[in-house]
Amino acid sequence: MKNYDVAVIGRGMVGSAVALGFVKQGRRVAIVENDSLSNFSPSQPIDIRVSAISQCSVHLLDRLGAWSSITKMRVCPYRRLETWCFPECRIHFDSKAVGLSQLGYIIENRVIQLGLISQFSKYLNLVVYSDELKGIQFKEDRNILFLKSGEKFSAMWVIGADGKHSRVRQLANIGITAWDYRQHCISIGVNTDLPQQDIAWQHFTPTGPRSFLPLCGNQGSLVWYDSPERIKQLCAMNSKQLRSEILCHFPKELGDIKVLQKGAFSLTRRHAQKYSNKRCVLVGDSAHTINPLAGQGVNISFKDVVALLEVTSGVEILSNDLLVQYELRRRPDNLLMQTGIDLLYKGFSNDFLPLKLARNVMFKLVDSSEIIKRKVLKYALGL
């Protein structure tokens, strides 16, 4: 039976990143993932699943050797961010305020994943199993993993990077706290008549935010939050009908558009009751999911990767004490981000007059204070 230091379950953005990080530490790593990805082609349509990548995440991807591969495919840098309830009360953020040439990048999830996977072939100490996890036999010093194909191997640590319905989390008997936001979200890929590729914006309404994320060319990703019934109605529309609804309900900043594709998903907050058990450790969506309205989901997941790699750097034996250190570093920050975004969501998703007035005053105060805006930006960018 083969023995590894680390077994990573899941080859998404987070799983690929943590696998590369451990490989670069010189550890023997196995990664298990059954899904395959087609090679990138510039002629392919832009994928509906995109992420806003912060400078902190860029630094990680660069250290892992993947950033240059990603930039050779498709990335869209943006340097400005605006958010508002009413047009006259806006908060403006600019990369110049923190001395950067951009605030971040909007990138297809698949492109990030492909950039990371492109590094795998450089390392002989990384083995990829195109398979699925069936079960885990828990031992005191290492675990034995059983795959659906019948293959088995052992690892000192099992990393659950297998998403919000994590099989690793279930097998390790780690519970979660979760609730539904009673809202759904539709992501719509569009062509825009107006060139606005250097700015991302978000307009808060009583029924939920309307957001624009710039993409390469004159393309963009629109994000529309609303009730499950309303999102279901939008999903049932053809492109012409959906375009009319967008032009009616999105702010004038968008201009005219052409609908290219769409996809919907529900909004649920989840947080694992602990991040490790029985030599299994959770990262990314396996440990926590967050309301996507601030675009921080993948960034806090990459922060998990950074923390896990930092506590294990220069350490020969992967002990349970290291997992305690990892959780102490990440749980408070993840909980703070979840709670802050929930307060933002609740504070802006209503039409109560006194609260509306208070929001407008807050927007004006924040926008007039460069110190506050710099602090908010630095926290969001992980600087």
N, C-alpha and C positions, 0 to 999 in steps of 0.2 A: 504493500500500500504506500502511495506517495504521501510525503509529509511537506506541509507548507507552513510558513510563519503566519500568513494572513490569507483568508479566503474572502473575497468580495462578492457579494450576491447582488447583481445588477450592474449593467454596463451603460447606464445613462450618463449624464454630465457629471453627477456627483460621484457615482461609483467608479467611473473611468479616472476621475481626478485623484481619488483616494488611492486607487490601485497604483497609479503612476508615482504618487508620492512615496508609498511604501517601497516600491521597486527601486526608486532613486536612493532610498536609505540602505539598499543592498539586501533587502529581505526577499525571501521566496514567496511569490504571490500567485494565487489562483483566482481567476475571475470567472463567474458563472453567469451566462446570459444566453437565452435561446433566440431572441429576436436578432435579425440581421438588418444592416443598413446598406442602401445602395450608394454607390460612389457619387460624389458631387459633380454636377454639371452646371455651368453658368446659364444654360438655356432652361434649366428647371424652374418652374414657378416658385416664388418665395413661399416657404412653408407657413402655415397658419400659426404654429407655435413659436413665439419669439420671446426673448427675455431682454430686460434692460440690465446691462452688465456694468457694474461700478468699477472704479479704478482699482479698488482692493482685489476684486475678482480678476481683473486684467493682470495684476501682479502675480497672482497664483498661477494663472494659465501660462504666463511667460516663464515662471520658474520651472514649470513642468515641461517646457519646450513646445507647447501646443499653440501659443499665440500667433507665431509667424505663419503656421499652417492655416489657422482660422482667418487671418487677414488676407491670405491669398484667395480665399473663397469669397465670402460676402459679409461685410460689416458696415454699419451706418453710424458714424459718430454724431453726437448731438452736443451742443454747447449751451443751450438755453432751455429753461423749464419754466412754465407758467401754470398757475392754478388759481381758480376763482369760483365764486358763487355768482356774483354780479360783475359785469364787465368793468365797472368803475372801481371795484375793490379787488385787486389782483396782487398776488405775490410773484415777483420776477426773480428767478435765479439765473446766474450767468457763471460760466466756468472761470471767467477772469477774476471773480471774487475769491477763488481759492488757488489762483495761479496756475490753472490747467488750461490746456488747449481745447479740452472737451470735458463734459460732465460724465460721459460714459458712452456706451455703444448699444444699439439695438441689433441683436443678432438672433438668427434662427437657432432654436435649440439643437436641431439636427446638425448644423454647421459646427457648433461648439463640440458636440459629441464626436463628430468625424475628426475634428482637429486633435482631440485627445487620443482617439483610437489610432490615429496615424503614427503615434509615438510608440505603440506597443511593440512593433517589430524590432525596435532598437535594443530590447532587453531580453536576454536569455533566461532571466529569473522570473519572467512573467508568463504564465500559461493560461490560455483562454479555453474554457469548456463551453461549447455550444450546446447547452443542456439546461435543465431546470432542477432546482433544489426540491428533493422529496422529503428529506428528514434529517435530523441532527441527533447524534448520540453524544450526550454531554459527559465529559470526563473532567477530572480535577485539573490536569495540566494542559489538555488540548481536547478539541472536539472532533468527532468523526462525522463527515458530511456524506449523505447518500443522495445520488442524483437519479433522475427518472430513468436514465439509460441503464442503470445498474452499476455505474462506476461509483467508487467511493475513495475518499482521501481524508487526511487529517489536517487540522490547522490550529495554531495556538489561539488565534482570534478569528471570529466570523464577523464580517462587517455587513450590516443590513443597509444596503443602498438600493433597496428594491421597492421604493415608492410608498405611497400612503396606505396601501393595503399589504404592507410588508409581511412576507412569509416568515422571515427571520424573527421579526418582532412577535409573531404569534407563537412560533416554536419555542422561543425563549421565555414565553409566558410574561411578557411585558404589556401591561394594560395601557390604555390611552384615555384621556379626557377629551371629549369632542362635542361640538354642537354645530348645527346648521345655521347659516346666516339668513335663511329665508329669502335669499336672492340668488338668481342665476346670472350668468354672464355670457355674452356672445362676442366672439372675436371675429372681425371682418377685415379681410384683406382688400385693399382698394388701390386704384390709380387716382392720383389727385391732379387737378388742373393747376393748382398753385404749388410752386416750389417751396417747400417748408421742411427741408431735410435736416436743418440744424436745430430744430426745436421740438420738444415734446410738451404736450399740454393736457390739462385735466380740468373739466368743467363739472362742478358739483351741482346736482339737482336733488329735489326731495325724493325722487324715486331711485337715485343712484348716480354715480359719476358717468361722464362721457369722456373718453380719453383718446388721444392721438399719439401714436408712436411712429416716428419716421423710419422709413426703410430705403434701400438703395433705389436710385432712379427717382421718379416721381410716385413712388409707392409708399403706402403707410398701413399701419394696423390700427383699426378702430376697436375700442373696447367699450361695450355698452352694458351697464349693470341695470337690472330691473327685476321685477317679480318673476317667478318661474312661469306664470301664465303668459306674461308679456314676451319673455324670451322665446317661449315655445311658439308664439304667434309670429315673431320675427323670423325664426328658423324655417317656418312653413312658407315664407314668401319667396317669390322668384327674385332674380337680381334687379329687375326694373322696379318692382314694388318695394324692395328693401332700400334701394337708392332713394326713392321718394320719402320713405320714413326717416332715413339718415339726414337728408337735406332739411327736413322739417324739424327734427329734434336735436341736431348737433349745432354748435355755435357757428356763426358766420366765418370764423377763422378757417374753417375747413375748406370752404369753396366747393366747387362741383367735383364729383367723384364718379368712378366706375367701379362697381362691385366685382371682385374677382373670385372670392371664396369666403366661406364662413364656417364657424364651429362654435358650439356652446358647451358650457360646463357649469356644474353647481359649485357653490362656495361653502366650504366647511372648514372650521378650525379644529385642528387636532394637536395634541401634545402628549408625547409618551410620558408615563408616570415616572419612568427612569430611563436613562440612556443606555444602560448596559445590564446584563444579567447572564450568568452561566457562560462567560467568555464570548458573549455576543454583544456588539456595540452598534448603535443606530446613528446614522448620519442623514442629513437632508430630510426629504419628505417622510422617510420612515420614522423619524423622531418628531417632526413637527410640520404642519402645514399652516399657511397664513393667508389672510385675505390679500388678493393680488393687487389691490387698488394702488399701492405705493410701489409696486414693481420690485419688492425686496426678497421674494421667495428664493430665487437661485443664489442671490448674494449672501443671505444668511446661511444657506446650505454650504456654500464654498467656505464661509467662515468656520463651519464645523470641520471641514477638511483641514484647514490651516491649523486649527487648535489641536486636532488629533495628531497631525504630523509634528507639531512643535513639542507636545508632551512626550513623544516617542523618539525624538531626534537624539542620537547618540546613546540610546539605551539598547542593550543587547536583549534582555528578557522582557517580553510583553506581559507585564503583571497586571493584576486587577487594580493595584494602586494607581496606575496610569489612567485607567478608565474613570476612576473617581476624580482625578485632576481634570480630565477632559470634561466631565459633566459640570464640575464647579465653574469651569470657564465658559461653557456655552449655555447652560440652562438659564441663568439670569438674563443674559443678553437676548436670547430667543424669546423669553417670556416678556421682556420689556418691549421688544419689537411687536410681538403679537398684541399686547395690551394697548400700545400706542396707536396702532393701526385700527384696532377695534374702537377706540375712543374717537378717532378721526371719522371712521365709518358711521358711528352712531350720531356724532355731533353734526354731521353734514347731511345725513339721510332723513331729514324731516323738515317740516315747514312751520315750526313753532315760531311766532313772530319775535318774542324776546331773544330767542336763541339766534335767529337770523340777524338781528341787530348786533348782537354780541360777536357773531362770526365776522361781520363786516368791519367792526372796530378792530378785531384781532388781525384781520388781513392787512388793514392799513398800518397798524402798529408794526407788524412783522416786516412788511415791505419797506417801511421807512428806517428800519434798523439793519445796517449792514453787518453789525456784530452778530445779531441773532441769526441772520441768514447764513453767514459763514459757518456758525456752529451747527446749524441744521444740515447744511450741505456736507460738512466734514463727517458728521455722524452717518448720514445716508450713504456717503461714498466710501466709508470705512477708513478714513484718513486720520 
